[in-house]
Amino acid sequence: MKLKDFALAILVTAIWGWNFSIIKLGLDTLDPFMLAGLRFLFCAIPLIFFIERPNTSIKAIAFYGLLFGTGVWGMVNLGVYLGVSAGVASLLLQFSAFFTVFFGMIFFKEKVGLQQWIGFSLAMLGLLLVLNLTDGSVSYLGVAFVLLGALCWALTNVVVKQVKPNNVFSFVVWACLFSAFPLFLLGYFVNGAEAMLLMTKNINSMALFSIFFQIYPATLFSFWIWSSLMKQYPISTVAPISLVVPLFGLMGSMVIFNEEINAKKIIAFALILTGLIVGLFGNKFYRMLVPAPKQA
């Protein structure tokens, strides 16, 4: 990968990592579902009037939008709102990689190898440590919702693999239109008309900054860059870079919210990230270290 493109990839992961803290800033004044709804509404409008609809059915676009908006970010926002720190949330969302592997086994009859089970086991040990943190950075209900978001993220990967859109960026933009309104409805049904009133009454400069950051850098810019890199380079080259997202997520939470970094949390992060590396790339490392026997 060219140095310029590698720098862009790192920039995207930094934006995605810091985005968790920016979301938390917005949650100080806005309902979690309304905040996510505003994000996706203005990701779609006005861009859908200028970007051609991707070569997929409207049902597939709508289903992806529902999963991506309500399933992923609605649940992540709710998890952070319920007490999960931005750093921990950015880490837990990476469980989507394991869920994707298992969904591949279910829907596409893909095999799950030994290295993936080992990686998953290491990550689960890390999750157990996360659940035992006592520094105020987790709540059991919040963790459950973030993991539900990771599960939905894995389902979005299944949708993309199934429908194979010709332009991922266009696909995401159009899907955002179908993300916004279910989030607004969910906010209304969960928190009543007060959620709507607070959205207009209590919005301030920090909430506007949070919305702006989530729309432009974290969604439109980052997905445009990432999809461009995916087209230009092999997936095996680009995908591993996303593993540094939790490191930037933790960094952002330390800077903005003074999140405590203790030994238990460092071990939990290390176990989950090591599990991801082993689960996703264990076979490659094994082939590098143990060459195949030469044929006679």
GISULMO-V944427 format. One record per residue. RES is the residue in one letter. OMEGA is omega in radians with two decimals (* if undefined). Layout:
RES;OMEGA  RES;OMEGA
This chain:
M;3.10  K;-3.10  L;-3.14  K;-3.13  D;3.09  F;3.12  A;3.09  L;3.12  A;3.11  I;3.10  L;3.13  V;-3.14  T;3.09  A;3.11  I;-3.13  W;3.12  G;-3.14  W;-3.11  N;3.14  F;3.09  S;3.11  I;3.06  I;-3.11  K;3.07  L;3.13  G;-3.11  L;3.07  D;-3.09  T;-3.06  L;3.01  D;-3.07  P;-3.13  F;3.12  M;3.11  L;3.11  A;3.13  G;3.11  L;3.11  R;-3.02  F;3.08  L;-3.08  F;2.89  C;-3.10  A;-3.07  I;0.22  P;-2.98  L;-3.10  I;3.11  F;-3.09  F;-3.11  I;-3.12  E;3.12  R;-3.12  P;-3.03  N;3.12  T;-3.13  S;3.13  I;3.10  K;3.13  A;3.12  I;-3.13  A;-3.13  F;3.09  Y;-3.14  G;3.12  L;3.13  L;-3.03  F;-3.10  G;-3.08  T;-3.05  G;-3.11  V;-2.94  W;3.00  G;-3.14  M;3.10  V;3.09  N;-3.14  L;3.12  G;3.11  V;3.11  Y;-3.09  L;2.97  G;3.09  V;-3.14  S;-3.13  A;-3.14  G;3.14  V;3.13  A;-3.14  S;3.11  L;-3.08  L;-3.14  L;3.13  Q;3.05  F;3.08  S;3.12  A;3.12  F;3.11  F;3.11  T;3.11  V;-3.10  F;3.06  F;3.05  G;3.09  M;-3.08  I;-2.99  F;-3.03  F;3.09  K;3.09  E;-3.10  K;3.05  V;-3.05  G;-3.13  L;-3.08  Q;3.12  Q;3.07  W;3.10  I;3.13  G;3.13  F;3.13  S;3.09  L;-3.13  A;3.12  M;3.04  L;3.08  G;3.12  L;3.11  L;3.08  L;3.11  V;-3.11  L;3.14  N;3.09  L;-3.10  T;-3.10  D;3.12  G;-3.09  S;3.11  V;2.88  S;-3.07  Y;-3.13  L;3.12  G;3.10  V;3.14  A;-3.12  F;3.10  V;3.10  L;3.03  L;3.05  G;3.10  A;3.10  L;3.13  C;3.08  W;3.10  A;3.11  L;3.08  T;3.08  N;3.08  V;3.14  V;-3.13  V;3.13  K;-3.10  Q;-3.02  V;3.09  K;3.13  P;-3.13  N;-3.14  N;-3.05  V;-3.13  F;3.09  S;-3.14  F;-3.14  V;-3.12  V;3.14  W;3.12  A;-3.14  C;3.10  L;-3.13  F;3.07  S;-2.94  A;-2.98  F;3.02  P;3.11  L;3.09  F;3.12  L;3.14  L;3.09  G;3.13  Y;-3.10  F;-3.12  V;-3.01  N;3.07  G;-3.10  A;-3.14  E;3.12  A;3.10  M;-3.11  L;3.14  L;-3.13  M;-3.12  T;-3.05  K;-2.98  N;-3.11  I;-3.12  N;-3.07  S;3.14  M;3.10  A;3.11  L;3.08  F;3.13  S;3.14  I;-3.13  F;-3.12  F;-3.13  Q;-3.11  I;-2.94  Y;3.13  P;-2.95  A;-3.11  T;-2.99  L;-3.12  F;-3.03  S;3.13  F;3.08  W;3.13  I;-3.06  W;3.13  S;3.08  S;3.11  L;3.12  M;3.11  K;-3.03  Q;-3.05  Y;3.07  P;3.12  I;-3.12  S;3.10  T;-3.03  V;-3.01  A;-3.10  P;-3.10  I;-3.12  S;-3.14  L;3.14  V;3.12  V;-3.14  P;3.12  L;3.07  F;3.09  G;3.11  L;3.13  M;3.13  G;-3.13  S;3.08  M;-3.07  V;-3.01  I;-3.02  F;-3.14  N;3.13  E;-3.11  E;3.09  I;3.13  N;-3.06  A;-3.13  K;-3.13  K;3.11  I;3.12  I;3.12  A;3.10  F;-3.10  A;-3.14  L;-3.10  I;3.14  L;3.08  T;3.09  G;3.09  L;-3.12  I;3.13  V;-3.09  G;-3.07  L;-2.98  F;-3.11  G;-3.13  N;-3.12  K;3.11  F;-3.13  Y;-3.14  R;3.11  M;-3.07  L;-3.10  V;-3.12  P;3.09  A;3.14  P;-3.14  K;3.11  Q;-3.13  A;*
